[in-house]
Amino acid sequence: MTEDKVVNCPLLDKHIEDGLCLDIILAGNGELKKEAVPEVSDWEKAKHVCPGCQAYYK
């Protein structure tokens, strides 16, 4: 069993598993449907917050 790394998410203002972080990034980039990530309500904000985050997958 693998354990996800926990990262601080400035978008959601809480600690989240890195798998959710990746889902947010993929949805923001159009590679995953935004509906798959109901935790995010403001995708416009995500476009500005996520790329500046230390956990952002480049």
C-alpha positions as CSV (number, residue, x, y, z in Angstrom):
1,M,0.0,0.0,0.0
2,T,1.3,3.4,-0.9
3,E,0.8,6.5,1.1
4,D,0.2,9.8,-0.6
5,K,2.4,12.8,0.3
6,V,0.5,15.6,1.9
7,V,1.0,19.1,0.5
8,N,-0.2,22.5,1.6
9,C,-2.7,23.8,-1.0
10,P,-2.9,27.6,-1.1
11,L,-5.9,27.4,-3.4
12,L,-8.0,25.4,-0.9
13,D,-6.2,26.8,2.1
14,K,-5.6,23.4,3.7
15,H,-3.3,20.4,3.5
16,I,-4.3,17.9,0.8
17,E,-2.9,14.6,-0.7
18,D,-0.7,15.2,-3.6
19,G,-3.0,13.0,-5.8
20,L,-5.7,15.7,-5.3
21,C,-3.2,18.4,-6.1
22,L,-2.3,16.6,-9.4
23,D,-6.0,16.2,-10.2
24,I,-6.5,20.0,-9.7
25,I,-3.6,20.7,-12.0
26,L,-4.8,18.3,-14.7
27,A,-8.3,19.7,-14.6
28,G,-7.0,23.2,-14.7
29,N,-5.0,22.3,-17.8
30,G,-8.0,20.7,-19.5
31,E,-6.6,17.1,-19.2
32,L,-9.3,16.1,-16.7
33,K,-12.9,17.3,-16.5
34,K,-13.3,20.0,-13.9
35,E,-16.4,18.2,-12.5
36,A,-14.0,15.4,-11.4
37,V,-12.6,17.8,-8.8
38,P,-15.6,19.2,-6.9
39,E,-13.3,20.6,-4.2
40,V,-12.4,23.5,-6.5
41,S,-15.2,26.1,-7.0
42,D,-13.1,28.9,-8.5
43,W,-11.1,27.7,-11.6
44,E,-10.2,31.2,-12.5
45,K,-8.4,31.6,-9.2
46,A,-6.8,28.2,-9.7
47,K,-5.2,29.4,-13.0
48,H,-3.4,32.1,-11.0
49,V,-2.7,30.3,-7.7
50,C,-1.5,26.8,-8.8
51,P,1.4,27.7,-11.1
52,G,3.0,29.7,-8.2
53,C,2.6,26.9,-5.8
54,Q,5.7,24.9,-4.6
55,A,3.8,21.6,-5.1
56,Y,2.9,22.5,-8.7
57,Y,3.9,19.7,-11.1
58,K,6.0,21.3,-13.9
